[in-house]
Amino acid sequence: MRVARSFSELRTLLPPSRTGRIWLVPTMGALHDGHGALIDRARSEGGFVAVSIFVNPLQFGPGEDLDRYPRTEEADLAFLERRGTDLVFLPSAREIVPPKRQVTVSSGAVGRLFCGASRPDHFDGVLTIVLKLFHLFSPEGAVFGEKDRQQLFLIQTMVRDFDLPVRVLGHPTVRDVDGLALSSRNRYLSPEERKQASVFPALLDHMARRWSDLAGRNPGERLALRSELARNLEEAGFRVDYVAIADRQTFSPVSGPEIPVQAFLLAAVFLGKTRLIDNRELSSSV
């Protein structure tokens, strides 16, 4: 496994031909089996698998957890070697985010919704660094988890709008045995909070079933499930950031009277100081 820590090292260690078979998995480190599944998916597409590890300061707002975000480089490198990763890129913040940087990618209107409403400029920061990584690696494709549906949608939109020659694949969320989506931030949870956290995916599953059960009914009844879910989450001890339903094609909020055939249930909550996000696919054809 090759390790590059600078742009010059990366240029030296990438395969001689950069026109086809590189698959990229961008991460912020503190790796777990969810990341492992992304690497395995990249490997299944064939070719050279590269993983970047960079805690991106541009996607953290004031008062967020940039300083305490887990950094586990030694364990991450061992994890990636076991997964058969070909190249790891570990750039410094100073190199990848120039001090006099002036240009940032705009995530547009969708980037200001949902997670973007409570984390201003978050998605602008994500897209800016992802675009830079695409430029540095010139990959055939990149793999991202579906846990953050909004992020995946925006990256796919950026690729489409800029005509980038990169295939962006979403991979299903990897979950613990109790249903909680794997996340590097889960390690912030105390043992008691970790037990309580399993209620979050269970309530999302319950709402998704209710949504299907109400197929063909008054749209208002189905949309009222958002308030019911938010109330149930609060009663279970979570602080709700948002509960929303988004059109799968446009990612715009669904508010009626028309309900798209395919939509996403999106939710973000706090348990103590830890922010958790998750989503479910909703279908009106069931």
Buried (B, 14 or more C-beta within 10 A) or exposed (E): BBBBEBEEBBEEBBBEEBEEBBBBBBBBBBBBBBBBBBBBBBBEBEBBBBBBBBBBBBBBEEEBBBEEBBBBEEEBBEBBEEBEBBBBBBBEEEEBBEEEEEEBBEBBEBBBBBBBBEBEBBBBBBBBBBBBBBEBBBBBBBBBBBBBBBBBBBBBBBBEEEEBEBBBBBBEBBBBEEBBBBBBBBEBBEEEBBEBBBBBBEBBBBBBEBBBEBEEEEBEEBBEBBEBBBEBBEEBEBEBBBBBBBBBEEBEEBEEEEBBEEBBBBBBBEBBEBBBBBBBEBBBEE
